[in-house]
Amino acid sequence: MRKSTKIAIAVIVIAGLVGSGVYAGYYYSNASNPCPATTSSTTSEAIAGLGSARSTPGDGSLSRPPTLAAPVSNSSATGGGPAAPSGPAAAEVIPVVAAENFWGSLVAQIGGAHVNVTSIITDPNTDPHEYQSNDSDAIAIKNAQYVILNNVGYDTWATQLIAADGDTNQTVLNIGNMLGVYVTGGIVTGNPHLWYNPTYVNRTVAWMYHNLTTIAPALTGYFTEQYDNLTASLTALYDHVGQIRAEFAGTEVASTESIFVYLANATGLDLVSPPAFMEAVAEGNDPPDSSVVTFQCQLESGQVKVLVFNAQTVTPLTTSMKEIAQAHNVSVISVTETIVPPNVSFEAWMQGELNSLYVALDAAQLGE
């Protein structure tokens, strides 16, 4: 029996792309393909380095242009840890609103006792793409000192509420803008599932740390300790991404929509699903007939080992693909767009999904 080996990697050092060409914005591999006139594909968004102009962090704070060179890990304070704040700052609590609970979990871990975080989208039974804001959301955003939104067309309702509020003293972290990922241009430049990209998560938490220390400079020592703890936790989480890459890189997998594109690239898996199918489902549209035929052929071929099923964008068509996969001994795992269960941390949620992926890949390799 093959034994698993575990490797350690730095949080951001997840390098390389599977692929030897480009089609419709995707890299595609030379893996054998049982379906005529089709190509297997992975995203062209590199995880490590992101060697393009749009990889440079932009102005993530709409109210205060930061001069962030790199996340700073400061352990030089008294006793090797941050100095405890004194005076009024010690009791300061910053009201924070995160449009989605995955970003809310991360900022809450940095802010600790000095933030009061309200995450708006938390219901695992809700498709976030279709969320409609309400008066409570508007009040929460109006009263927040710090607002975090995903953008890339994912939470336009939040952008509209911020604009309607008109509070120029509010700090707003627009993650899509900060990362240079936009809604136009299809799945590569417009894939909104940023929290599935390890590099994007690391950059985002660095900006959260920077924003909080700008809002409350007297609490910098406290926020630094919290930030260091979070980055250590994320390092441990993304070690498992490296482990999957080391053991299963190149394995052909499929996904019902684009939520898995970033993670497939990070783990080195060969995501063969037709881009047109994944993009259409993510946008709530009907995929082209040719992409449906190709996807079915891939699942029936015996070469696809795992199907990743987005449990929060379920349609009759995606359910049908899931059933086809199960009928042809393709392991099916579910992923979600919000933290499930909603009371656990970002890392615990993502670790559970990585564990499911590892088990499915391992079973496929062992022929179980």
N, C-alpha and C positions, 0 to 999 in steps of 0.2 A: 504494500500500500504506500502511495506517495505521501511523504510527510510535508506539512506546511512549513515554510521558512518565513521568518518575520524580519523585515529590514527597517532601518530608521532613516528618515530623510528629513532635511530641513523643510520648514513649512512651505516655502515657496519653490523649492528646487524639485519641481515635477516637470521634467523636460521631455521634449520630443513630440513628434506628430506621427500618426500612422497614416501613410498615404504617399502617392507618387504622382498625383495630378490634381486638377481642380475641375469641378463641375458644379455650376449653379451656386458658387460660393463655398462649396465643400471640397475638402480633400477627399480623394477616393483611393482605395487600395488596389493592389493587384490580386487580391484574394479571388479564388475561383468563384464564379457566380452561375448558379443554375438557371437563372432567368434570363432570357434573351433580351438584348438591347438595354441592359440596365447596368448600373455601377454600384458598388458598395461605397459607403461614404462615412466620413467623420467631419466634425466641424473644422473650419480653418482658423478658429481662434486658438492660438497657442496658449498653453497654460504658463509655461515658464518664459520669462523674458518679454513676451508680447512685443516682438520686435517691429513695431510700427509706430507712427506718430500718435495714433489714437491710444496707445498704451500709457502715455504720460498722464498722470493725474491732473485734472483740470481744477477749476475753482468749485469745490464741492459745497462750500458754504455760500449761499446766495447773499448773505448780509455782510460777511467779513471775508474778503479774499485771503486765504491762508498762505503762508510761505513755508509749506511743509516740505522739507527735504527728504526725511525718512522718519519712520516711527522711532521715537527715542525711548530706550529702556534705561531708566535712571535708578540705580541702586546705591548711589553714593551718599545718601542722606545719613543722618546719625544712626549708628548701630547697624548699618548695612541695609536699612529699609527706609521708607519715606517718613519724613517728619510729620507728626500728627498736626493737623490744622488747629489753630487756636482762634479765639475771638468769635465774631459773628459768623465767619465762614464755617466753623465747626458744625453749625446747625443748619447750614444752607441746603435746601433741597430744590433741585431744578426740575420743573415740570416738563416731561418729555412725551411726545407722541410719535409712535412709529406706525406707519401705515399697515405694516405686516408684522406678525409676531416673531418671525425669524430674526429680523433686524431688531425688534424690541428686546429679544432675549440677549443679544450681543451687547447692546448699549446698556442694558440693565446690569450686566456683569462688570462693565467698566465703571459705571456710575455708582454701583453699590448703594450704600445708605444715603447717598447724596443726590439721588434721582428718584423721581416718581414717574414710572413709565406706564403709559397707556398704549397698548397695541390694539389697533382697530380691527383688522382681519385676523380672527382667531378660530373661527368655526371650521373644523375639518370637513364638514358636509357642504361647505360653500365653495363654488368655483370662484377664486379671486378675480379672474378675468371679468366676471359678470357682476361684481359687487356694486351696489348702489348705496351711496352715502346717505346719512340722515342728519337730523338736527343735533343729535348728541355728538356726532363726529365733528360737526362744525364748531360746536362749543369747545370740545376738547382741543382742537387745533387753535382756536382763538386764544385759549388760556395757556397754551404751551410756550415755553421759552425756547425750546429746541424741537424741531420737527424733522423726521427722517422718512424719506419716501424712496421707493425703488425706481420709479419712472420707467422709461422705455415702453410707454404705453400701457403699463401694468396697473397703475393706480392714478389715472388721469383725474379721477374724482378728487384726490387729495391735492393735486396741483391747482384745481379750480377753487377748492376751499381756501387754500393759502392765498391765492390771488384775490378772492373776495374779501378775505380778512384785512389785507392791506397793511399788516403790521411790519414795518421796515426794520424794527429792532429785533425781530425774531430770527434766530439762526436756523437755516434750512439746509439739510444735507440731501442733495439730489444725487443719488448714487449713480444712476445712469449717466448723467452729465459728467460727474466726476471721473468716471471710468472711460468716457468717450464712447459709450454704447448707446445707440439711438434707435428709435422705433422704425425709421426708414431703412430700406436696403435689404429687407428680407431677414432670414434666420441668422445670418452671421453677424451683421451689425445691429440687428434688432431683437435678438433672443433675450427676453426679459428675465429669464430664470438665473439671475446673477449669483444668487446664493449657493448654486451648485458648482461654482467655479472657485477652487481654493484660493487662487491668486486674488480674485476679486473680493473674497471675504477678508483676506488679510489686509488688503488696501483699505477696505471699508472700515474695519475696526481701528486702523491707524487714524483715519479721518475722524471717527467718533471720539477717539482719545484727544486728538488735536482740538476739536470743537469744544469738548467739555472743559479742557484746561484753558481755553480762551474765554469761555463764559465765566468760569470761576477759577481764576489764576491761583488764589490762595489754597485751593484744593489739589494743586498739581501733584504733590507728593502722594496723596491718597489715590488719585486717579492712576498714577504711574504704577503703583503696586497692583491695583486691580487689573490694569492693562497687561502687566507682566504675567499675572496669573492666567488671564484669558489666552494670551498668545501661547503659553505653555500647554494649555488645554487643547488649543487648535493644532499645535504641533503633534500632540499625541493622536488626535483624530486623523490628521492627514498622513501620519505614518501608515495607517491602514489603506489609504489610497495608494501609497507606494507599494505596499505588500501585494495588493491586487494587480498592480501593474507588473511587478516582478514575476508573478506566477501565471498571469493569464493574458498578458498583452497579445494582441492580435486575434483573440477569440471573437468570432462573429456573434454579434448580439443585435437585437432590434428594439425599437421603442415606439409606442403609439403616438408620442408627440415630442416636441423639441426640449422638454424639460430635462432629458437625459444627455443632451448633446455635450454640455460642458464636462460632465462627470465621465462620460465615455472617453473624451479626449484625455482627461487627467489620468485615467486608469489605463490608457493605451488599448482599450477595447475597440474592435472594428465595428462601428455602428453602421449597419447595412440598410436600414430602413430608408425608403425613398424620401428625400428631403421635402418634396412637394406634399407628401402625406403628412409628415410630422408638422410642417408649418401650417397647413390648412387646419388640422385638428386644434393646434395651439391657438389659432385665431378664430375658432368657432365656425369654420367654413367646411364645405364638402370637398374632400380631396379629389383630384382628377381621377377619372376611371382607370387610366393606365397605371397610376401609382398604387391603386387598390389591388389591381391584378398582380403587379410586381410584388407587393408586400405579401400577398397570400402565397405566391409562388415561393418566396423566400422562407416563409414559415413551414411550408410543406416539404422543403428540400432536404431537411435533416442536417443542414449545415449551421443554421442559427441555433445557438445553445441556450440563450436566455431572451425572454421578452420582458421589457420594462413597461409596466402598465401604470399610467397616471390615474390614480383613484379619484382625483377631483375633476377630471374632464372626461367623464364617462358618456359615451354615445352608443347607439346601437351598432355602429360600425366598429368602434374600438372594442366593444364587447365581443363582436363576431371574430375579430382578429385574436382576441384572447382565447376564445374557444377553439379556434383553428390551431393555435399554438399548443394548447393542452392536448388536443387530439393527436398531435404529432410529436409528443414527448419533449416539447420545448418547455423548460422551466419558466414560470411566470412569477415575477416579483412586482409588488406594488410600491410606488413612491407617491408622495403627496407634495402639495405646494405650500402648505403651512405646517407648523409643528404639530405632530400627532404622537402622543396625546398633548394637548396644548399647555399642560402644566410642567412639561420637562424642558430642559435646556436645549439650545440649538445643537450642542455637541452630542447630547444623548439621542436626540432625534436622528441626526445624520449618522451617528454610529450604528444605530439600528438598521438603517437602510444599507449601509456598507456591509454590515454583517449578513443581511439577507442576500446581497449581491454575491458576496464571497461564497456563501453556502451553495447558491445556485450554480455558480461557475465550477466549484469544486465537484459537485455532484455530476455536472455535465462531463467534466474531464475524466471522472472515474467511471462514467457510463452508467450511473445510477438513475 
